[in-house]
């Protein structure tokens, strides 16, 4: 997500396209984490798998709100 490294919170709040792009990136990461097998997730317990997978559902309202 290099395209947001220099961005500020204020820029995010002003830029609807940026917000939607970030939400989509997080959704993709969450779905990819969901596809990782349980056995693999167990081998990497330091990664907060449940948080990563759950984030995609918490961001759904952002995608459905009209500007």
PDB file of N, CA, C and O in Angstrom:
ATOM      1  N   UNK A   1       0.825  -1.174   0.000  1.00  0.00           N
ATOM      2  CA  UNK A   1       0.000   0.000   0.000  1.00  0.00           C
ATOM      3  C   UNK A   1       0.875   1.245   0.000  1.00  0.00           C
ATOM      4  O   UNK A   1       0.652   2.199   0.745  1.00  0.00           O
ATOM      5  N   UNK A   2       1.853   1.196  -0.844  1.00  0.00           N
ATOM      6  CA  UNK A   2       2.807   2.295  -0.945  1.00  0.00           C
ATOM      7  C   UNK A   2       2.159   3.610  -1.358  1.00  0.00           C
ATOM      8  O   UNK A   2       2.674   4.684  -1.045  1.00  0.00           O
ATOM      9  N   UNK A   3       1.032   3.531  -2.060  1.00  0.00           N
ATOM     10  CA  UNK A   3       0.410   4.761  -2.553  1.00  0.00           C
ATOM     11  C   UNK A   3      -0.163   5.642  -1.443  1.00  0.00           C
ATOM     12  O   UNK A   3      -0.591   6.762  -1.721  1.00  0.00           O
ATOM     13  N   UNK A   4      -0.184   5.177  -0.209  1.00  0.00           N
ATOM     14  CA  UNK A   4      -0.701   5.990   0.894  1.00  0.00           C
ATOM     15  C   UNK A   4       0.361   6.348   1.927  1.00  0.00           C
ATOM     16  O   UNK A   4       0.045   6.975   2.938  1.00  0.00           O
ATOM     17  N   UNK A   5       1.581   5.973   1.700  1.00  0.00           N
ATOM     18  CA  UNK A   5       2.629   6.210   2.690  1.00  0.00           C
ATOM     19  C   UNK A   5       2.797   7.679   3.052  1.00  0.00           C
ATOM     20  O   UNK A   5       3.066   7.999   4.210  1.00  0.00           O
ATOM     21  N   UNK A   6       2.648   8.550   2.113  1.00  0.00           N
ATOM     22  CA  UNK A   6       2.846   9.980   2.362  1.00  0.00           C
ATOM     23  C   UNK A   6       1.539  10.713   2.677  1.00  0.00           C
ATOM     24  O   UNK A   6       1.555  11.924   2.900  1.00  0.00           O
ATOM     25  N   UNK A   7       0.429  10.012   2.698  1.00  0.00           N
ATOM     26  CA  UNK A   7      -0.877  10.646   2.896  1.00  0.00           C
ATOM     27  C   UNK A   7      -1.140  10.929   4.368  1.00  0.00           C
ATOM     28  O   UNK A   7      -0.629  10.246   5.255  1.00  0.00           O
ATOM     29  N   UNK A   8      -1.940  11.942   4.598  1.00  0.00           N
ATOM     30  CA  UNK A   8      -2.370  12.278   5.956  1.00  0.00           C
ATOM     31  C   UNK A   8      -3.809  11.803   6.160  1.00  0.00           C
ATOM     32  O   UNK A   8      -4.503  11.457   5.204  1.00  0.00           O
ATOM     33  N   UNK A   9      -4.231  11.792   7.390  1.00  0.00           N
ATOM     34  CA  UNK A   9      -5.624  11.422   7.696  1.00  0.00           C
ATOM     35  C   UNK A   9      -6.583  12.397   7.010  1.00  0.00           C
ATOM     36  O   UNK A   9      -7.630  11.995   6.502  1.00  0.00           O
ATOM     37  N   UNK A  10      -6.222  13.664   6.999  1.00  0.00           N
ATOM     38  CA  UNK A  10      -7.071  14.677   6.376  1.00  0.00           C
ATOM     39  C   UNK A  10      -7.228  14.406   4.878  1.00  0.00           C
ATOM     40  O   UNK A  10      -8.314  14.575   4.324  1.00  0.00           O
ATOM     41  N   UNK A  11      -6.149  13.988   4.232  1.00  0.00           N
ATOM     42  CA  UNK A  11      -6.217  13.673   2.801  1.00  0.00           C
ATOM     43  C   UNK A  11      -7.152  12.493   2.569  1.00  0.00           C
ATOM     44  O   UNK A  11      -7.919  12.480   1.607  1.00  0.00           O
ATOM     45  N   UNK A  12      -7.085  11.521   3.439  1.00  0.00           N
ATOM     46  CA  UNK A  12      -7.961  10.362   3.325  1.00  0.00           C
ATOM     47  C   UNK A  12      -9.428  10.778   3.465  1.00  0.00           C
ATOM     48  O   UNK A  12     -10.284  10.315   2.712  1.00  0.00           O
ATOM     49  N   UNK A  13      -9.704  11.633   4.412  1.00  0.00           N
ATOM     50  CA  UNK A  13     -11.081  12.072   4.633  1.00  0.00           C
ATOM     51  C   UNK A  13     -11.624  12.890   3.474  1.00  0.00           C
ATOM     52  O   UNK A  13     -12.832  12.893   3.239  1.00  0.00           O
ATOM     53  N   UNK A  14     -10.758  13.585   2.743  1.00  0.00           N
ATOM     54  CA  UNK A  14     -11.181  14.410   1.611  1.00  0.00           C
ATOM     55  C   UNK A  14     -11.288  13.640   0.304  1.00  0.00           C
ATOM     56  O   UNK A  14     -11.994  14.066  -0.609  1.00  0.00           O
ATOM     57  N   UNK A  15     -10.605  12.529   0.206  1.00  0.00           N
ATOM     58  CA  UNK A  15     -10.483  11.824  -1.064  1.00  0.00           C
ATOM     59  C   UNK A  15     -11.264  10.511  -1.047  1.00  0.00           C
ATOM     60  O   UNK A  15     -10.776   9.499  -0.543  1.00  0.00           O
ATOM     61  N   UNK A  16     -12.464  10.530  -1.593  1.00  0.00           N
ATOM     62  CA  UNK A  16     -13.331   9.342  -1.595  1.00  0.00           C
ATOM     63  C   UNK A  16     -12.687   8.185  -2.377  1.00  0.00           C
ATOM     64  O   UNK A  16     -12.800   7.029  -1.969  1.00  0.00           O
ATOM     65  N   UNK A  17     -12.018   8.489  -3.490  1.00  0.00           N
ATOM     66  CA  UNK A  17     -11.367   7.431  -4.271  1.00  0.00           C
ATOM     67  C   UNK A  17     -10.265   6.751  -3.466  1.00  0.00           C
ATOM     68  O   UNK A  17     -10.115   5.531  -3.517  1.00  0.00           O
ATOM     69  N   UNK A  18      -9.507   7.531  -2.735  1.00  0.00           N
ATOM     70  CA  UNK A  18      -8.456   6.972  -1.886  1.00  0.00           C
ATOM     71  C   UNK A  18      -9.059   6.083  -0.800  1.00  0.00           C
ATOM     72  O   UNK A  18      -8.555   4.992  -0.533  1.00  0.00           O
ATOM     73  N   UNK A  19     -10.123   6.547  -0.184  1.00  0.00           N
ATOM     74  CA  UNK A  19     -10.791   5.758   0.842  1.00  0.00           C
ATOM     75  C   UNK A  19     -11.261   4.426   0.280  1.00  0.00           C
ATOM     76  O   UNK A  19     -11.024   3.379   0.882  1.00  0.00           O
ATOM     77  N   UNK A  20     -11.921   4.458  -0.860  1.00  0.00           N
ATOM     78  CA  UNK A  20     -12.424   3.226  -1.465  1.00  0.00           C
ATOM     79  C   UNK A  20     -11.286   2.303  -1.889  1.00  0.00           C
ATOM     80  O   UNK A  20     -11.412   1.082  -1.791  1.00  0.00           O
ATOM     81  N   UNK A  21     -10.185   2.871  -2.357  1.00  0.00           N
ATOM     82  CA  UNK A  21      -9.031   2.052  -2.738  1.00  0.00           C
ATOM     83  C   UNK A  21      -8.444   1.342  -1.517  1.00  0.00           C
ATOM     84  O   UNK A  21      -8.088   0.166  -1.589  1.00  0.00           O
ATOM     85  N   UNK A  22      -8.347   2.053  -0.408  1.00  0.00           N
ATOM     86  CA  UNK A  22      -7.822   1.442   0.818  1.00  0.00           C
ATOM     87  C   UNK A  22      -8.748   0.347   1.335  1.00  0.00           C
ATOM     88  O   UNK A  22      -8.291  -0.715   1.757  1.00  0.00           O
ATOM     89  N   UNK A  23     -10.030   0.606   1.299  1.00  0.00           N
ATOM     90  CA  UNK A  23     -10.991  -0.400   1.740  1.00  0.00           C
ATOM     91  C   UNK A  23     -10.871  -1.647   0.874  1.00  0.00           C
ATOM     92  O   UNK A  23     -10.897  -2.766   1.386  1.00  0.00           O
ATOM     93  N   UNK A  24     -10.741  -1.461  -0.420  1.00  0.00           N
ATOM     94  CA  UNK A  24     -10.605  -2.601  -1.330  1.00  0.00           C
ATOM     95  C   UNK A  24      -9.324  -3.378  -1.036  1.00  0.00           C
ATOM     96  O   UNK A  24      -9.343  -4.609  -1.040  1.00  0.00           O
ATOM     97  N   UNK A  25      -8.231  -2.698  -0.785  1.00  0.00           N
ATOM     98  CA  UNK A  25      -6.971  -3.368  -0.440  1.00  0.00           C
ATOM     99  C   UNK A  25      -7.130  -4.208   0.826  1.00  0.00           C
ATOM    100  O   UNK A  25      -6.678  -5.353   0.878  1.00  0.00           O
ATOM    101  N   UNK A  26      -7.764  -3.643   1.834  1.00  0.00           N
ATOM    102  CA  UNK A  26      -7.968  -4.365   3.087  1.00  0.00           C
ATOM    103  C   UNK A  26      -8.890  -5.566   2.875  1.00  0.00           C
ATOM    104  O   UNK A  26      -8.684  -6.634   3.452  1.00  0.00           O
ATOM    105  N   UNK A  27      -9.894  -5.371   2.048  1.00  0.00           N
ATOM    106  CA  UNK A  27     -10.796  -6.478   1.711  1.00  0.00           C
ATOM    107  C   UNK A  27     -10.037  -7.623   1.037  1.00  0.00           C
ATOM    108  O   UNK A  27     -10.256  -8.791   1.360  1.00  0.00           O
ATOM    109  N   UNK A  28      -9.160  -7.293   0.115  1.00  0.00           N
ATOM    110  CA  UNK A  28      -8.360  -8.303  -0.594  1.00  0.00           C
ATOM    111  C   UNK A  28      -7.442  -9.040   0.378  1.00  0.00           C
ATOM    112  O   UNK A  28      -7.324 -10.264   0.320  1.00  0.00           O
ATOM    113  N   UNK A  29      -6.796  -8.296   1.267  1.00  0.00           N
ATOM    114  CA  UNK A  29      -5.909  -8.914   2.259  1.00  0.00           C
ATOM    115  C   UNK A  29      -6.706  -9.839   3.182  1.00  0.00           C
ATOM    116  O   UNK A  29      -6.259 -10.941   3.499  1.00  0.00           O
ATOM    117  N   UNK A  30      -7.879  -9.390   3.606  1.00  0.00           N
ATOM    118  CA  UNK A  30      -8.720 -10.216   4.465  1.00  0.00           C
ATOM    119  C   UNK A  30      -9.166 -11.488   3.783  1.00  0.00           C
ATOM    120  O   UNK A  30      -9.172 -12.555   4.397  1.00  0.00           O
ATOM    121  N   UNK A  31      -9.538 -11.387   2.524  1.00  0.00           N
ATOM    122  CA  UNK A  31      -9.954 -12.575   1.778  1.00  0.00           C
ATOM    123  C   UNK A  31      -8.781 -13.522   1.568  1.00  0.00           C
ATOM    124  O   UNK A  31      -8.941 -14.739   1.659  1.00  0.00           O
ATOM    125  N   UNK A  32      -7.611 -12.976   1.289  1.00  0.00           N
ATOM    126  CA  UNK A  32      -6.419 -13.819   1.121  1.00  0.00           C
ATOM    127  C   UNK A  32      -6.093 -14.548   2.425  1.00  0.00           C
ATOM    128  O   UNK A  32      -5.738 -15.727   2.404  1.00  0.00           O
ATOM    129  N   UNK A  33      -6.212 -13.858   3.548  1.00  0.00           N
ATOM    130  CA  UNK A  33      -5.957 -14.493   4.846  1.00  0.00           C
ATOM    131  C   UNK A  33      -6.961 -15.610   5.098  1.00  0.00           C
ATOM    132  O   UNK A  33      -6.611 -16.652   5.653  1.00  0.00           O
ATOM    133  N   UNK A  34      -8.200 -15.393   4.692  1.00  0.00           N
ATOM    134  CA  UNK A  34      -9.236 -16.407   4.851  1.00  0.00           C
ATOM    135  C   UNK A  34      -8.907 -17.670   4.056  1.00  0.00           C
ATOM    136  O   UNK A  34      -9.264 -18.775   4.467  1.00  0.00           O
ATOM    137  N   UNK A  35      -8.233 -17.510   2.930  1.00  0.00           N
ATOM    138  CA  UNK A  35      -7.885 -18.635   2.067  1.00  0.00           C
ATOM    139  C   UNK A  35      -6.692 -19.441   2.592  1.00  0.00           C
ATOM    140  O   UNK A  35      -6.450 -20.558   2.136  1.00  0.00           O
ATOM    141  N   UNK A  36      -5.957 -18.881   3.538  1.00  0.00           N
ATOM    142  CA  UNK A  36      -4.829 -19.602   4.135  1.00  0.00           C
ATOM    143  C   UNK A  36      -5.390 -20.743   4.981  1.00  0.00           C
ATOM    144  O   UNK A  36      -6.325 -20.545   5.757  1.00  0.00           O
ATOM    145  N   UNK A  37      -4.829 -21.914   4.832  1.00  0.00           N
ATOM    146  CA  UNK A  37      -5.353 -23.079   5.562  1.00  0.00           C
ATOM    147  C   UNK A  37      -5.189 -22.906   7.077  1.00  0.00           C
ATOM    148  O   UNK A  37      -4.310 -22.188   7.553  1.00  0.00           O
ATOM    149  N   UNK A  38      -6.054 -23.577   7.798  1.00  0.00           N
ATOM    150  CA  UNK A  38      -5.985 -23.538   9.267  1.00  0.00           C
ATOM    151  C   UNK A  38      -4.640 -24.063   9.746  1.00  0.00           C
ATOM    152  O   UNK A  38      -4.074 -23.540  10.706  1.00  0.00           O
ATOM    153  N   UNK A  39      -4.126 -25.092   9.082  1.00  0.00           N
ATOM    154  CA  UNK A  39      -2.829 -25.667   9.477  1.00  0.00           C
ATOM    155  C   UNK A  39      -1.716 -24.629   9.330  1.00  0.00           C
ATOM    156  O   UNK A  39      -0.840 -24.520  10.188  1.00  0.00           O
ATOM    157  N   UNK A  40      -1.760 -23.880   8.247  1.00  0.00           N
ATOM    158  CA  UNK A  40      -0.735 -22.839   8.034  1.00  0.00           C
ATOM    159  C   UNK A  40      -0.895 -21.725   9.047  1.00  0.00           C
ATOM    160  O   UNK A  40       0.096 -21.227   9.581  1.00  0.00           O
ATOM    161  N   UNK A  41      -2.134 -21.323   9.322  1.00  0.00           N
ATOM    162  CA  UNK A  41      -2.362 -20.268  10.324  1.00  0.00           C
ATOM    163  C   UNK A  41      -1.852 -20.705  11.694  1.00  0.00           C
ATOM    164  O   UNK A  41      -1.305 -19.894  12.441  1.00  0.00           O
ATOM    165  N   UNK A  42      -2.028 -21.966  12.021  1.00  0.00           N
ATOM    166  CA  UNK A  42      -1.540 -22.477  13.307  1.00  0.00           C
ATOM    167  C   UNK A  42      -0.020 -22.444  13.389  1.00  0.00           C
ATOM    168  O   UNK A  42       0.538 -22.304  14.478  1.00  0.00           O
ATOM    169  N   UNK A  43       0.651 -22.570  12.256  1.00  0.00           N
ATOM    170  CA  UNK A  43       2.115 -22.518  12.230  1.00  0.00           C
ATOM    171  C   UNK A  43       2.639 -21.093  12.387  1.00  0.00           C
ATOM    172  O   UNK A  43       3.828 -20.889  12.636  1.00  0.00           O
ATOM    173  N   UNK A  44       1.764 -20.123  12.243  1.00  0.00           N
ATOM    174  CA  UNK A  44       2.152 -18.705  12.330  1.00  0.00           C
ATOM    175  C   UNK A  44       1.251 -18.001  13.347  1.00  0.00           C
ATOM    176  O   UNK A  44       0.471 -17.124  12.976  1.00  0.00           O
ATOM    177  N   UNK A  45       1.351 -18.373  14.611  1.00  0.00           N
ATOM    178  CA  UNK A  45       0.429 -17.826  15.616  1.00  0.00           C
ATOM    179  C   UNK A  45       0.635 -16.344  15.937  1.00  0.00           C
ATOM    180  O   UNK A  45      -0.236 -15.726  16.550  1.00  0.00           O
ATOM    181  N   UNK A  46       1.757 -15.769  15.539  1.00  0.00           N
ATOM    182  CA  UNK A  46       2.005 -14.356  15.825  1.00  0.00           C
ATOM    183  C   UNK A  46       1.222 -13.424  14.907  1.00  0.00           C
ATOM    184  O   UNK A  46       1.112 -12.229  15.180  1.00  0.00           O
ATOM    185  N   UNK A  47       0.684 -13.963  13.829  1.00  0.00           N
ATOM    186  CA  UNK A  47      -0.113 -13.157  12.895  1.00  0.00           C
ATOM    187  C   UNK A  47      -1.556 -13.141  13.403  1.00  0.00           C
ATOM    188  O   UNK A  47      -2.119 -14.201  13.676  1.00  0.00           O
ATOM    189  N   UNK A  48      -2.162 -11.960  13.533  1.00  0.00           N
ATOM    190  CA  UNK A  48      -3.533 -11.882  14.044  1.00  0.00           C
ATOM    191  C   UNK A  48      -4.566 -12.244  12.961  1.00  0.00           C
ATOM    192  O   UNK A  48      -5.298 -11.384  12.472  1.00  0.00           O
ATOM    193  N   UNK A  49      -4.606 -13.519  12.604  1.00  0.00           N
ATOM    194  CA  UNK A  49      -5.440 -13.984  11.487  1.00  0.00           C
ATOM    195  C   UNK A  49      -6.898 -13.578  11.636  1.00  0.00           C
ATOM    196  O   UNK A  49      -7.499 -13.076  10.687  1.00  0.00           O
ATOM    197  N   UNK A  50      -7.469 -13.787  12.803  1.00  0.00           N
ATOM    198  CA  UNK A  50      -8.889 -13.475  12.995  1.00  0.00           C
ATOM    199  C   UNK A  50      -9.161 -11.993  12.799  1.00  0.00           C
ATOM    200  O   UNK A  50     -10.176 -11.618  12.213  1.00  0.00           O
ATOM    201  N   UNK A  51      -8.262 -11.150  13.285  1.00  0.00           N
ATOM    202  CA  UNK A  51      -8.423  -9.705  13.100  1.00  0.00           C
ATOM    203  C   UNK A  51      -8.350  -9.335  11.628  1.00  0.00           C
ATOM    204  O   UNK A  51      -9.147  -8.535  11.138  1.00  0.00           O
ATOM    205  N   UNK A  52      -7.394  -9.920  10.930  1.00  0.00           N
ATOM    206  CA  UNK A  52      -7.216  -9.623   9.507  1.00  0.00           C
ATOM    207  C   UNK A  52      -8.447 -10.060   8.719  1.00  0.00           C
ATOM    208  O   UNK A  52      -8.964  -9.308   7.894  1.00  0.00           O
ATOM    209  N   UNK A  53      -8.911 -11.281   8.980  1.00  0.00           N
ATOM    210  CA  UNK A  53     -10.074 -11.783   8.255  1.00  0.00           C
ATOM    211  C   UNK A  53     -11.335 -11.011   8.622  1.00  0.00           C
ATOM    212  O   UNK A  53     -12.189 -10.781   7.766  1.00  0.00           O
ATOM    213  N   UNK A  54     -11.461 -10.613   9.870  1.00  0.00           N
ATOM    214  CA  UNK A  54     -12.644  -9.889  10.311  1.00  0.00           C
ATOM    215  C   UNK A  54     -12.718  -8.461   9.818  1.00  0.00           C
ATOM    216  O   UNK A  54     -13.808  -7.904   9.692  1.00  0.00           O
ATOM    217  N   UNK A  55     -11.581  -7.865   9.539  1.00  0.00           N
ATOM    218  CA  UNK A  55     -11.564  -6.462   9.109  1.00  0.00           C
ATOM    219  C   UNK A  55     -12.361  -6.254   7.829  1.00  0.00           C
ATOM    220  O   UNK A  55     -12.995  -5.211   7.664  1.00  0.00           O
ATOM    221  N   UNK A  56     -12.343  -7.207   6.937  1.00  0.00           N
ATOM    222  CA  UNK A  56     -13.063  -7.031   5.669  1.00  0.00           C
ATOM    223  C   UNK A  56     -14.561  -6.878   5.908  1.00  0.00           C
ATOM    224  O   UNK A  56     -15.238  -6.198   5.137  1.00  0.00           O
ATOM    225  N   UNK A  57     -15.090  -7.496   6.960  1.00  0.00           N
ATOM    226  CA  UNK A  57     -16.509  -7.361   7.252  1.00  0.00           C
ATOM    227  C   UNK A  57     -16.821  -6.049   7.967  1.00  0.00           C
ATOM    228  O   UNK A  57     -17.897  -5.481   7.785  1.00  0.00           O
ATOM    229  N   UNK A  58     -15.900  -5.579   8.764  1.00  0.00           N
ATOM    230  CA  UNK A  58     -16.123  -4.315   9.471  1.00  0.00           C
ATOM    231  C   UNK A  58     -16.082  -3.128   8.522  1.00  0.00           C
ATOM    232  O   UNK A  58     -16.633  -2.071   8.831  1.00  0.00           O
ATOM    233  N   UNK A  59     -15.440  -3.287   7.375  1.00  0.00           N
ATOM    234  CA  UNK A  59     -15.333  -2.176   6.424  1.00  0.00           C
ATOM    235  C   UNK A  59     -16.449  -2.165   5.386  1.00  0.00           C
ATOM    236  O   UNK A  59     -16.539  -1.217   4.607  1.00  0.00           O
ATOM    237  N   UNK A  60     -17.287  -3.168   5.350  1.00  0.00           N
ATOM    238  CA  UNK A  60     -18.372  -3.208   4.368  1.00  0.00           C
ATOM    239  C   UNK A  60     -19.258  -1.967   4.411  1.00  0.00           C
ATOM    240  O   UNK A  60     -19.646  -1.476   3.351  1.00  0.00           O
ATOM    241  N   UNK A  61     -19.601  -1.430   5.599  1.00  0.00           N
ATOM    242  CA  UNK A  61     -20.432  -0.215   5.601  1.00  0.00           C
ATOM    243  C   UNK A  61     -19.769   0.975   4.894  1.00  0.00           C
ATOM    244  O   UNK A  61     -20.466   1.827   4.342  1.00  0.00           O
ATOM    245  N   UNK A  62     -18.443   1.042   4.906  1.00  0.00           N
ATOM    246  CA  UNK A  62     -17.750   2.135   4.227  1.00  0.00           C
ATOM    247  C   UNK A  62     -18.019   2.075   2.728  1.00  0.00           C
ATOM    248  O   UNK A  62     -18.180   3.110   2.082  1.00  0.00           O
ATOM    249  N   UNK A  63     -18.067   0.876   2.181  1.00  0.00           N
ATOM    250  CA  UNK A  63     -18.283   0.695   0.747  1.00  0.00           C
ATOM    251  C   UNK A  63     -19.724   1.030   0.350  1.00  0.00           C
ATOM    252  O   UNK A  63     -19.976   1.362  -0.808  1.00  0.00           O
ATOM    253  N   UNK A  64     -20.652   0.951   1.270  1.00  0.00           N
ATOM    254  CA  UNK A  64     -22.073   1.135   0.944  1.00  0.00           C
ATOM    255  C   UNK A  64     -22.615   2.521   1.258  1.00  0.00           C
ATOM    256  O   UNK A  64     -23.793   2.788   1.022  1.00  0.00           O
ATOM    257  N   UNK A  65     -21.783   3.399   1.783  1.00  0.00           N
ATOM    258  CA  UNK A  65     -22.233   4.744   2.145  1.00  0.00           C
ATOM    259  C   UNK A  65     -22.042   5.680   0.969  1.00  0.00           C
ATOM    260  O   UNK A  65     -20.966   5.732   0.373  1.00  0.00           O
ATOM    261  N   UNK A  66     -23.069   6.406   0.644  1.00  0.00           N
ATOM    262  CA  UNK A  66     -22.979   7.402  -0.428  1.00  0.00           C
ATOM    263  C   UNK A  66     -22.234   8.641   0.084  1.00  0.00           C
ATOM    264  O   UNK A  66     -22.399   9.022   1.243  1.00  0.00           O
ATOM    265  N   UNK A  67     -21.427   9.263  -0.756  1.00  0.00           N
ATOM    266  CA  UNK A  67     -20.705  10.464  -0.310  1.00  0.00           C
ATOM    267  C   UNK A  67     -21.625  11.633  -0.053  1.00  0.00           C
ATOM    268  O   UNK A  67     -21.164  12.710   0.326  1.00  0.00           O
TER     269      UNK A  67
END
